[in-house]
Amino acid sequence: MILRRFLLAGLVVAIAVAALGQPSANEPSSAQLDQFLTSSLLKGRTDKAPALDAKRIINESNSFLKEREPEMSPEELALYEKIVTMLGPNPELAVKLLEAMMNEKEPPSPAFEFILGNAYYSAGVTDKAEARYRSALKRYPNFLRAWNNLGVLYYTAGRYADAIPTFSKSITLGDRDPTTFGLLGYSLEKQEDYVGAELAFMQAVNGDPANADWREGLFRICLQNQQYGRAEALVKNLIRAHPREARYWLAYAGVLLAANRRVDAIVLLESAASTGVAGIEELTLLGDLYAEQKMTPEALTAFQRLRALSAVTGESRLLAYAQLLLDTGRLADVRAVLASLPVELTPAGRLKLLQTRADLCAAQQQWPEARAELQALLKLAPLNGHALLGLGRAYAAENDLARAAFAFEDAKRSADTRYLANLELATLEIRNRHYGKSVDYLQQALSIEKTEAVENYLSRVKILAAEESHSAPCPPPPTTPSAGTSSPPACCP
């Protein structure tokens, strides 16, 4: 299960590497991991709309469809023919000329309002563009391109719920452009209407098979519905069309992992790495998969490749891998990982290396060597709570309880280690048979984090503390009875 947690961390950069190897109350099950892998494929693609040259669509709609759309008045048509060429290169001037044509006595035709809406959109005045499109549609409800352009306006503004009925109306009126179907599919996907999105993306793919955005959309829907066979076919097609696109290889690996085909995923990612396609995420996942399979040399090779692309990422993954191996007791492999690290590390990497070396020495009960590594770490970071905890444990293992107590008291100053430091101090006081002091430290620990195990331990220590107080020797009697003293202390016979 620790290896599963390591794999999970490797897929999502946002999960802190520092958390690797730490115990978790609820480790992910295999099913939860597979679900996570599936949901993280092509991460970010559903948050980034497919590329759209909206102004091109708007400008290309400036010519009219004969006998299917409203016509302009002769005066409007004369002005339109003069300024139509400037709608693209100089929309601000076009807006001024079109607005000058307006008069309060006679409202403009729906066709003229549509062109004015296009000009407003091209000039970036989207609120006025929306108003003009809506006015044109109110007066001419079957104005196909006005519906389509209004949908483009909503889509580019991220107003997907508003875009859906406008694109749908455009399609109902006869629009069969694959782009319209694709934009409708994406809008439906954003609104979690996956059935409708699938149908729209399928129409878009049928009309424009070479468009990767629509295939990606259909791919995401297949993943959402756990249709891994269809998803695999789609991503294979994407790789064939775009073999140098690393994220498609990562997506394919994710499909294989979701289907519990880990060896196939390794083979795939190894192919991407050997051909130079694999990037940081792909190599990270490959190394993590090798780590999960306990293939240490192969994992090291993957992480070394990762270092060539990103020294910081590669360094952090190697150090995290070393800590994982420590947690699973594979000490020889830990030494191999540490030996593969470069001489020059980042400041954070240097601290982590010293901590890992100290942990390795502690695992082998080489206490003087562990202390040396920790003291070197504390010279660089005097307030490092984890190093202080390790130093205290080393002193305690050598039965130097006084120095251990000093180290644990210093570790209490760090918020990250205050809880554990109190528990270590409580343990020291038990060894010293100072049960009352142990109670104090346990209570301090429980004030930070309540756990049933510590509460039960505290209840047992309290019994010892009570027995300690009852068995304490009485103070010697005063030589001269003082005024008001009528009986000895309660603890005395």
C-alpha positions in Angstrom: 0.0 0.0 0.0 2.9 2.4 0.6 4.0 1.8 -3.0 0.5 2.6 -4.2 0.7 5.9 -2.3 4.0 6.6 -4.0 2.5 5.9 -7.4 -0.4 8.2 -6.6 1.9 11.0 -5.7 3.9 10.5 -8.9 0.8 11.1 -11.1 -0.2 14.5 -9.6 2.6 17.0 -9.1 0.4 18.9 -6.6 0.7 16.1 -4.0 3.8 17.0 -1.9 6.7 14.7 -2.2 7.3 15.2 1.5 4.2 13.2 2.3 5.7 10.0 0.8 6.2 7.3 3.3 4.2 8.9 6.1 1.4 6.7 7.5 -2.1 7.4 6.4 -5.3 6.6 8.2 -7.1 5.9 4.9 -4.7 4.6 2.2 -6.3 4.4 -1.2 -7.6 1.0 -2.3 -6.7 -0.3 -5.7 -10.1 0.7 -7.0 -9.8 4.2 -5.6 -6.3 4.5 -7.2 -7.6 3.4 -10.6 -10.5 5.8 -10.3 -8.1 8.6 -9.5 -5.8 7.7 -12.4 -8.8 7.8 -14.8 -10.0 11.1 -13.5 -6.6 12.7 -13.8 -6.0 11.8 -17.5 -5.4 14.8 -19.7 -5.6 16.8 -16.5 -6.5 20.4 -17.3 -8.0 19.8 -20.8 -11.5 20.1 -19.5 -10.6 23.3 -17.8 -9.2 24.7 -21.0 -11.6 25.1 -23.8 -10.7 23.8 -27.3 -8.9 26.4 -29.4 -11.3 28.7 -31.2 -10.6 31.6 -33.5 -13.8 33.3 -32.6 -13.2 36.5 -34.5 -12.6 34.5 -37.7 -16.0 32.9 -37.3 -17.6 36.2 -36.6 -15.9 37.9 -39.6 -16.7 35.0 -41.9 -20.4 35.4 -41.1 -20.5 38.9 -42.6 -21.9 37.7 -45.9 -25.6 36.7 -46.0 -27.4 33.5 -47.1 -29.8 34.4 -49.8 -33.5 33.6 -49.1 -32.6 32.2 -45.7 -31.8 35.3 -43.7 -33.2 38.8 -43.3 -32.2 41.4 -45.8 -31.0 45.0 -45.3 -32.7 48.1 -46.5 -31.1 49.7 -49.6 -29.4 52.4 -47.5 -28.0 49.8 -45.1 -26.8 47.7 -47.9 -25.0 50.6 -49.5 -23.2 51.4 -46.3 -22.5 47.7 -45.6 -20.8 47.2 -49.0 -18.5 50.2 -48.2 -17.4 49.1 -44.7 -17.5 45.3 -44.9 -13.8 45.0 -45.7 -12.8 47.0 -42.6 -14.8 44.8 -40.1 -11.8 42.5 -39.7 -8.8 44.9 -39.8 -10.4 48.0 -38.2 -13.5 47.1 -36.2 -13.5 50.3 -34.1 -13.9 52.4 -37.2 -16.5 50.1 -38.6 -18.5 50.4 -35.3 -18.4 54.2 -35.6 -19.6 54.2 -39.2 -22.4 51.7 -38.4 -23.5 53.6 -35.4 -23.7 56.8 -37.4 -26.2 55.1 -39.7 -28.5 54.5 -36.8 -31.5 56.8 -36.2 -34.2 56.8 -33.6 -37.1 57.1 -36.1 -36.6 53.9 -38.0 -35.1 50.8 -36.3 -32.3 49.0 -38.1 -33.1 45.7 -39.9 -32.2 42.5 -38.1 -29.5 41.9 -40.7 -28.0 45.3 -39.9 -28.1 44.6 -36.2 -26.3 41.3 -36.8 -23.5 43.1 -38.7 -23.3 45.7 -35.9 -23.1 42.9 -33.4 -20.2 41.4 -35.3 -18.4 44.7 -35.3 -19.0 45.1 -31.6 -17.6 41.6 -30.9 -14.5 42.3 -33.1 -14.0 45.5 -31.2 -14.2 43.7 -27.8 -17.5 45.3 -26.8 -19.2 42.0 -26.0 -22.1 43.3 -24.0 -23.3 45.5 -26.9 -22.7 42.6 -29.3 -24.9 40.3 -27.2 -27.6 42.9 -27.1 -27.6 43.3 -30.9 -27.6 39.6 -31.6 -30.5 39.1 -29.2 -32.4 42.0 -30.7 -31.9 40.5 -34.2 -33.1 37.1 -33.0 -36.2 38.5 -31.3 -37.3 40.1 -34.6 -36.1 37.2 -36.8 -36.1 34.0 -34.7 -34.8 31.7 -37.5 -31.6 33.8 -38.1 -29.2 30.8 -38.1 -25.9 32.6 -37.9 -27.1 35.0 -35.3 -27.8 32.0 -33.1 -24.4 30.6 -33.9 -22.5 33.8 -33.2 -24.3 34.4 -30.0 -23.2 30.9 -29.0 -19.6 31.7 -29.9 -19.9 34.8 -27.7 -21.1 32.8 -24.7 -18.6 30.1 -25.3 -15.6 32.4 -25.4 -16.9 34.1 -22.2 -17.1 30.7 -20.4 -20.9 30.9 -20.2 -21.4 27.3 -21.2 -24.9 26.9 -19.9 -26.0 29.8 -22.1 -24.1 28.5 -25.1 -25.9 25.2 -25.1 -29.4 26.4 -26.3 -27.9 28.8 -28.8 -25.7 26.1 -30.5 -28.6 23.7 -30.3 -30.9 26.1 -32.0 -28.3 26.8 -34.7 -28.1 23.0 -35.4 -31.9 22.7 -35.4 -32.0 25.4 -38.1 -29.6 23.4 -40.3 -26.1 24.2 -39.2 -23.9 21.1 -39.8 -20.5 22.7 -39.2 -18.4 20.2 -37.1 -17.1 23.2 -35.1 -20.7 23.9 -33.9 -21.1 20.3 -32.8 -17.7 20.3 -31.1 -18.4 23.5 -29.2 -21.8 22.2 -28.2 -20.2 19.0 -27.0 -17.6 20.8 -24.9 -20.3 23.1 -23.4 -22.4 20.0 -22.5 -19.4 18.3 -21.0 -18.8 21.4 -18.8 -22.4 21.1 -17.6 -21.9 17.4 -16.9 -24.4 16.3 -19.6 -22.2 13.5 -20.7 -24.7 11.7 -22.9 -25.4 14.8 -24.9 -21.7 15.7 -25.0 -20.9 12.2 -26.4 -23.5 12.6 -29.2 -22.2 16.1 -30.1 -18.5 15.1 -30.1 -19.3 12.1 -32.3 -21.0 14.4 -34.9 -18.0 16.7 -34.7 -15.5 13.8 -35.2 -17.5 12.4 -38.1 -17.5 15.8 -39.8 -13.8 16.7 -39.0 -11.9 13.5 -38.3 -8.6 15.3 -38.2 -9.6 17.7 -35.4 -7.8 16.5 -32.2 -10.0 18.7 -29.9 -13.1 16.7 -30.8 -11.4 13.3 -30.4 -10.0 14.4 -27.1 -13.5 15.4 -26.0 -14.9 12.0 -27.0 -12.0 10.4 -25.3 -12.8 12.2 -22.0 -16.4 11.2 -22.2 -15.4 7.5 -22.7 -13.2 7.8 -19.6 -16.0 9.4 -17.6 -18.2 6.4 -18.6 -15.4 3.9 -17.9 -15.5 2.8 -21.5 -11.8 1.9 -21.6 -11.9 0.0 -24.8 -13.3 2.9 -26.8 -10.9 5.3 -24.9 -7.9 3.2 -25.9 -8.9 3.2 -29.6 -9.3 7.0 -29.5 -6.0 7.7 -27.9 -4.2 5.3 -30.2 -5.6 7.3 -33.1 -4.4 10.6 -31.4 -0.9 9.1 -31.0 -0.8 8.0 -34.7 -1.9 11.5 -35.7 0.4 13.4 -33.3 3.2 11.0 -32.3 5.3 13.7 -30.7 2.5 14.9 -28.3 3.7 13.5 -25.0 0.4 14.0 -23.2 -1.3 11.5 -25.5 1.2 8.9 -24.4 0.5 9.8 -20.8 -3.2 9.6 -21.4 -2.8 6.1 -23.0 -0.8 5.0 -20.0 -3.6 6.2 -17.8 -6.1 4.1 -19.7 -4.0 1.1 -19.3 -3.6 1.7 -15.5 -7.3 2.3 -15.1 -7.8 -1.2 -16.7 -5.2 -2.6 -14.3 -2.7 -3.3 -17.1 0.4 -1.9 -15.3 3.0 -3.9 -17.3 1.5 -2.7 -20.6 1.6 0.9 -19.2 5.3 0.4 -18.4 6.1 -0.9 -21.9 4.2 2.0 -23.4 6.0 4.7 -21.3 9.3 3.0 -21.9 8.7 3.3 -25.7 7.9 7.0 -25.2 11.1 7.5 -23.2 13.3 5.6 -25.6 12.1 7.7 -28.6 12.6 10.9 -26.7 8.9 11.8 -26.6 8.4 11.3 -22.8 8.4 14.5 -20.8 8.5 15.2 -17.0 5.1 13.7 -16.2 5.6 10.6 -18.3 9.1 9.8 -16.9 7.8 10.5 -13.3 5.0 8.0 -13.9 7.4 5.5 -15.4 9.7 5.7 -12.5 6.8 5.4 -10.0 5.5 2.3 -11.8 8.9 0.7 -11.7 9.1 1.5 -8.0 5.7 -0.1 -7.5 6.9 -3.2 -9.2 10.1 -3.2 -7.0 12.3 -2.8 -10.0 14.9 -0.6 -8.4 17.5 -0.4 -11.3 14.8 0.5 -13.8 13.2 3.1 -11.5 16.6 4.7 -11.0 17.1 4.8 -14.8 13.8 6.5 -15.2 14.5 9.1 -12.5 17.9 9.7 -14.0 16.3 10.5 -17.3 13.9 12.7 -15.4 16.9 14.6 -13.9 18.1 15.3 -17.5 14.8 17.2 -18.2 14.4 18.8 -14.8 17.2 18.6 -12.2 14.9 19.7 -9.4 12.1 17.3 -10.2 14.5 14.4 -10.7 16.3 15.1 -7.5 13.1 15.3 -5.5 11.8 12.0 -7.0 15.1 10.2 -6.2 15.1 11.4 -2.6 11.4 10.5 -2.2 12.1 7.0 -3.7 15.0 6.6 -1.2 12.6 7.4 1.7 10.0 4.9 0.3 12.7 2.2 0.2 13.6 3.1 3.8 9.9 2.7 4.8 9.8 -0.8 3.3 13.2 -1.8 4.8 15.1 -2.2 1.5 18.3 -0.6 2.9 20.6 -1.9 0.2 18.4 -0.2 -2.4 18.4 3.0 -0.4 22.2 3.1 -0.6 22.0 2.5 -4.4 19.6 5.5 -4.8 21.7 7.8 -2.6 24.8 6.8 -4.6 23.1 7.8 -7.8 22.5 11.4 -6.6 24.8 14.2 -8.0 27.3 15.9 -5.8 25.6 19.3 -6.3 22.0 19.5 -4.9 19.6 22.2 -4.3 19.5 23.6 -0.7 16.2 21.7 -0.1 17.7 18.5 -1.6 20.8 18.8 0.5 18.7 18.9 3.7 16.6 15.9 2.5 19.7 13.9 1.7 21.2 14.5 5.1 17.9 13.5 6.7 17.7 10.3 4.6 21.3 9.4 5.4 20.5 9.9 9.1 17.4 7.7 8.8 19.4 5.0 7.0 22.0 5.0 9.8 19.3 4.9 12.4 17.7 1.9 10.6 21.1 0.1 10.9 21.4 1.3 14.6 24.5 3.3 13.7 23.8 6.0 16.2 27.1 8.0 16.1 26.8 8.2 12.3 23.2 9.2 12.5 24.0 11.9 14.9 26.8 13.2 12.7 24.4 13.5 9.7 21.8 15.2 11.8 24.2 17.7 13.3 25.4 18.6 9.8 21.8 19.1 8.9 21.2 21.3 11.9 24.1 23.5 11.0 22.3 24.4 7.8 18.8 24.5 9.4 19.0 24.9 13.2 15.3 24.9 13.7 14.6 21.8 11.6 12.1 19.9 13.9 12.5 16.5 12.2 16.3 16.6 12.5 15.9 17.5 16.2 13.6 14.6 16.7 16.1 12.3 15.0 18.9 13.6 17.2 16.9 13.0 20.3 16.0 9.5 19.3 19.7 8.8 18.6 20.7 10.1 22.1 17.9 8.1 23.6 19.0 4.9 21.9 22.5 5.5 23.4 20.8 6.0 26.8 22.0 9.6 26.9 18.6 10.7 28.2 19.6 14.2 29.3 20.7 15.2 25.8 17.8 13.4 24.3 15.4 15.6 26.4 17.2 18.8 25.3 16.8 17.8 21.6 13.1 16.9 22.1 12.4 20.2 23.9 14.0 22.0 20.9 11.8 20.0 18.6 8.7 21.2 20.4 9.4 24.7 19.0 8.5 23.5 15.5 4.8 23.2 14.8 5.4 20.2 12.5 7.1 18.2 15.3 5.5 19.5 18.5 3.1 16.6 18.8 5.8 13.9 18.3 8.2 15.7 20.5 5.7 15.7 23.4 5.2 11.9 22.9 9.0 11.3 22.9 9.4 13.4 26.1 6.6 11.5 27.7 8.4 8.2 26.9 11.6 9.6 28.4 9.9 10.5 31.6 8.5 6.9 31.8 12.0 5.6 31.5 13.0 8.0 34.3 9.9 6.9 36.3 8.7 10.4 36.4 5.1 9.5 35.7 3.5 12.8 36.6 5.8 14.6 34.1 4.9 12.0 31.5 1.2 12.8 32.1 1.9 16.5 31.4 3.6 15.7 28.1 0.8 13.3 27.0 -1.8 15.9 27.8 0.1 18.5 25.7 0.2 16.0 22.8 -3.5 15.3 23.1 -4.2 19.1 23.0 -2.6 19.1 19.5 -4.1 15.9 18.2 -6.5 13.5 19.9 -6.0 9.8 19.2 -7.5 6.8 21.0 -4.2 5.1 21.4 -2.6 8.1 23.2 -5.7 8.6 25.4 -5.6 4.9 26.5 -1.9 5.2 27.2 -2.5 8.4 29.2 -5.1 6.6 31.4 -2.6 3.9 32.2 0.2 6.4 33.0 -2.2 8.3 35.3 -2.6 5.2 37.4 1.2 5.0 37.8 1.4 8.7 38.6 -1.2 8.2 41.3 0.7 5.3 42.8 3.9 7.4 42.6 2.3 10.2 44.6 0.9 7.9 47.3 4.2 6.1 47.7 6.3 9.3 48.0 8.2 9.6 51.3 6.8 12.0 53.9 8.6 15.2 54.8 10.4 15.1 58.2 8.3 16.4 61.1 9.1 19.9 62.2 11.3 20.1 65.4 8.9 22.7 66.8 5.2 22.4 66.3 4.0 25.4 64.4 0.8 27.2 65.3 -2.3 25.7 63.6 -0.6 22.4 62.9 -2.9 19.7 64.3 -2.0 16.6 62.2 0.7 15.3 59.9 0.2 15.4 56.1 -2.4 13.0 54.7 0.3 10.8 53.1 1.9 10.0 56.4 0.6 7.3 58.8 
